[in-house]
Amino acid sequence: MTDKFHEHMTLSETAKTGPQARKVIEKFFGKDCFTCPGFAAEPLFLGARMHAVNLDQLLAELNEPE
């Protein structure tokens, strides 16, 4: 089975998938993430690197069944 979320998706694309993804983004990056200029274009891997977030953990939580 292929994961729904992958490291090259942007934060914006990820958030648009629904409220669960938005909760995970907020957990890892904070509320201000949604208003950041990089939100629309920044891929998950880059956001994780820039904010010292464990990418594997982020993707695991995003890909958990709801």
C-alpha distances in whole Angstrom, upper triangle without the diagonal:
4,7,9,12,13,16,18,18,21,22,24,20,19,21,22,18,20,22,20,19,23,23,21,23,26,26,25,27,30,31,33,29,29,33,33,33,30,28,27,27,26,22,20,21,25,25,24,26,29,29,28,25,22,19,17,18,18,15,14,16,15,11,13,12,16
4,6,9,9,13,14,14,18,19,20,17,16,19,19,16,18,21,18,17,20,22,19,20,24,24,23,25,27,29,30,27,26,30,29,30,27,24,24,23,22,18,17,18,21,22,21,23,26,26,26,22,20,17,15,17,16,12,12,15,13,10,12,13,16
4,5,7,10,12,12,15,16,17,15,12,16,16,13,16,18,15,13,17,18,15,17,20,20,19,21,24,25,26,23,23,26,26,27,24,21,21,21,19,16,14,15,19,19,18,20,23,23,22,19,17,14,12,13,12,9,9,11,9,6,9,10,13
4,7,10,11,10,13,13,14,11,9,12,13,10,12,15,13,11,14,16,14,15,18,19,18,20,22,23,24,21,20,24,24,24,22,19,18,18,18,14,13,15,18,18,18,20,23,22,23,19,18,15,14,15,13,9,10,11,8,6,10,10,12
4,7,9,7,10,10,12,9,7,11,12,10,12,14,12,9,13,14,12,12,16,16,15,16,19,20,21,18,18,21,21,21,18,16,16,15,14,11,9,11,14,14,14,17,19,19,19,16,15,11,11,12,10,7,9,10,7,6,10,12,13
4,6,6,9,11,13,11,9,13,14,13,15,17,16,12,15,17,14,13,17,18,16,17,20,21,22,18,19,22,21,21,18,16,16,14,13,9,8,9,12,13,12,14,17,17,18,15,13,10,10,12,10,7,10,11,9,9,13,15,17
4,6,8,10,13,11,10,13,15,15,17,19,17,14,16,17,14,13,17,17,14,15,18,20,20,17,18,20,19,19,15,14,14,13,10,7,5,5,8,10,9,11,14,14,15,12,11,8,9,11,9,7,11,13,11,11,15,18,19
4,6,9,11,10,10,14,15,15,18,20,19,15,17,19,16,15,18,19,17,17,20,21,21,17,18,20,18,18,14,13,12,10,9,5,6,6,9,10,11,13,14,16,17,15,15,11,13,15,13,11,14,16,13,14,18,20,22
4,7,8,6,6,10,11,11,14,16,16,12,14,16,14,12,16,18,16,15,18,19,19,15,15,17,16,16,13,11,10,9,8,5,6,8,10,11,12,14,15,16,18,16,16,12,14,15,12,11,14,15,12,13,16,18,19
4,5,5,6,9,10,11,14,16,16,12,12,15,14,11,14,16,14,13,16,16,16,12,12,14,13,12,9,7,7,6,5,4,6,9,9,9,11,13,14,15,17,15,16,13,16,17,13,12,16,16,13,15,18,20,21
4,6,5,6,9,10,12,13,13,9,9,12,11,8,11,13,11,10,12,13,12,9,9,11,10,11,9,6,7,7,6,6,6,9,10,8,10,13,13,13,15,13,15,13,15,15,12,12,15,14,11,14,17,19,19
4,5,5,6,9,11,12,13,10,9,13,13,10,12,15,14,13,14,13,13,10,8,10,10,11,9,6,5,7,8,9,9,13,13,11,14,17,16,16,19,17,19,16,19,19,15,15,18,17,13,16,19,20,19
4,6,5,7,10,12,13,10,10,14,13,11,14,17,16,15,17,16,17,13,12,14,14,14,12,9,8,9,10,9,10,13,14,13,15,18,18,18,21,18,19,16,18,18,15,14,17,16,12,14,17,18,18
4,5,6,8,10,10,6,8,11,10,8,12,14,13,13,15,15,16,12,11,15,15,16,13,10,10,11,11,9,8,12,14,12,13,17,17,17,19,16,16,14,15,15,12,11,13,12,9,11,14,15,15
4,5,6,7,8,5,5,9,9,7,10,12,13,12,13,12,13,11,9,12,13,15,13,10,10,12,12,12,11,15,16,13,15,18,18,17,19,17,18,16,18,17,13,13,15,13,10,13,15,16,15
4,5,8,10,8,8,11,12,11,13,16,16,16,16,15,16,14,11,14,15,16,15,12,11,13,14,14,14,17,18,16,18,21,21,21,23,20,21,19,20,20,16,16,18,16,13,14,17,17,16
4,7,8,7,8,11,12,12,14,16,17,17,18,17,19,16,14,17,18,19,18,14,14,16,16,15,14,18,19,18,19,22,23,22,24,21,21,18,19,19,15,14,16,14,10,12,14,13,12
4,6,6,7,9,10,11,13,15,16,17,17,16,18,16,14,17,19,20,19,16,16,18,18,17,16,20,21,19,20,23,24,22,24,21,22,20,20,19,16,15,16,14,11,12,13,13,11
4,5,5,6,9,10,10,12,14,15,15,13,16,15,13,16,18,21,20,16,17,19,19,19,17,20,22,19,20,23,24,22,23,20,21,20,20,18,15,16,16,13,11,13,13,13,11
4,5,5,6,9,10,11,13,14,14,14,17,15,14,18,20,22,21,17,18,20,19,18,16,19,21,18,18,22,23,20,22,18,18,17,17,15,13,13,13,10,8,10,10,10,8
4,5,5,6,9,10,11,12,13,13,15,13,12,16,17,19,17,14,15,17,15,14,12,15,17,15,15,19,19,18,19,16,16,14,15,13,10,10,11,9,6,9,10,11,10
4,5,5,6,9,10,10,10,9,12,10,9,13,14,17,16,12,14,16,15,15,13,16,17,14,15,19,19,17,19,16,17,16,17,15,12,13,14,11,9,13,13,15,13
4,5,5,6,9,10,9,9,13,11,11,15,16,19,18,15,17,19,18,17,15,18,19,16,16,19,19,17,18,15,16,16,17,14,11,13,14,10,9,13,13,14,12
4,5,5,6,8,9,11,13,11,12,16,16,19,17,14,17,18,16,15,12,15,16,13,12,16,17,14,15,12,13,12,13,10,8,9,10,7,6,10,10,13,12
4,5,5,6,7,8,10,8,9,12,13,15,14,11,13,15,13,12,10,13,13,10,10,14,14,12,13,11,12,12,13,12,8,10,12,10,8,12,13,16,15
4,6,5,4,5,8,7,8,11,12,16,15,12,15,17,15,15,13,16,16,12,12,16,15,12,14,12,14,14,16,14,11,14,15,12,12,15,16,18,17
4,6,6,8,11,10,12,15,15,19,17,15,18,19,17,17,14,16,17,13,12,16,15,12,13,10,12,13,15,12,9,13,13,10,11,15,15,17,16
4,6,9,11,9,12,15,14,17,15,14,17,17,15,14,11,13,13,10,9,12,12,9,9,7,9,10,12,10,7,11,12,10,11,14,15,18,18
4,7,8,6,9,11,11,14,12,11,14,15,12,13,11,12,12,8,8,11,10,7,10,8,11,12,14,13,10,13,15,13,13,17,18,21,20
4,6,6,8,10,11,14,14,12,16,17,15,16,14,16,16,12,12,15,13,10,13,11,14,15,18,16,13,16,18,15,15,19,20,22,21
4,5,6,8,10,13,14,12,15,17,16,17,16,18,18,14,15,18,16,13,16,15,18,18,21,19,16,18,20,17,17,20,21,23,21
4,5,6,6,10,11,10,13,15,14,16,15,18,16,13,15,17,14,12,16,15,19,19,22,20,17,20,22,20,19,22,24,26,24
4,5,5,9,8,7,10,12,11,13,12,14,13,10,12,14,12,11,14,13,16,16,19,18,14,17,19,17,16,20,21,23,22
4,6,9,9,6,9,12,11,13,13,16,15,12,15,17,15,14,17,16,19,18,21,20,16,18,21,18,16,20,21,23,22
4,6,8,7,9,12,12,15,16,18,17,14,17,19,16,15,19,18,22,21,24,23,20,21,24,22,20,24,25,27,26
4,5,5,8,10,10,13,14,16,14,11,14,16,13,13,16,16,20,19,22,22,19,20,23,22,20,24,26,28,27
4,6,7,8,9,13,14,16,14,12,16,17,14,15,18,19,22,21,24,24,21,22,25,24,22,25,28,30,29
4,6,6,5,9,11,13,10,9,12,13,11,12,16,16,19,17,21,21,18,19,22,22,20,22,25,27,27
4,6,6,8,10,12,11,9,12,14,12,13,16,15,18,16,19,19,16,17,20,19,17,20,22,24,24
4,6,9,11,14,12,11,15,16,15,16,19,18,20,18,21,22,18,18,22,21,18,20,23,25,24
4,6,10,12,10,10,13,15,14,15,18,18,19,17,20,21,18,18,21,21,18,21,24,26,26
4,7,8,6,6,10,11,10,12,15,14,16,14,17,18,15,15,19,19,16,19,22,24,25
4,6,5,6,9,10,11,12,14,13,14,11,14,15,12,12,16,16,14,16,19,22,22
4,5,5,6,9,10,10,12,10,10,8,10,12,9,9,12,13,11,13,16,19,20
4,6,5,6,9,10,10,9,9,6,9,11,9,9,13,14,13,15,18,21,22
4,5,5,6,8,10,10,11,9,13,14,12,13,16,17,16,18,21,24,25
4,5,5,6,8,8,10,9,13,13,11,12,15,15,14,17,20,23,23
4,6,5,6,4,6,6,9,10,8,10,13,13,13,16,18,21,22
4,6,5,6,8,8,11,13,11,13,16,17,17,19,21,25,26
4,6,8,11,11,15,15,14,16,19,19,18,21,23,27,27
4,6,9,10,14,13,12,15,17,17,17,20,22,25,25
4,7,9,12,12,11,14,16,16,17,20,21,25,26
4,6,9,8,7,11,12,12,13,16,17,21,22
4,6,5,6,9,10,11,12,14,16,19,21
4,5,5,6,8,10,10,12,14,18,19
4,5,5,6,9,10,10,12,16,18
4,5,5,6,9,10,11,14,16
4,5,5,6,9,10,14,15
4,5,5,6,9,12,14
4,5,5,6,10,12
4,5,5,9,10
4,6,8,9
4,6,9
4,6
4
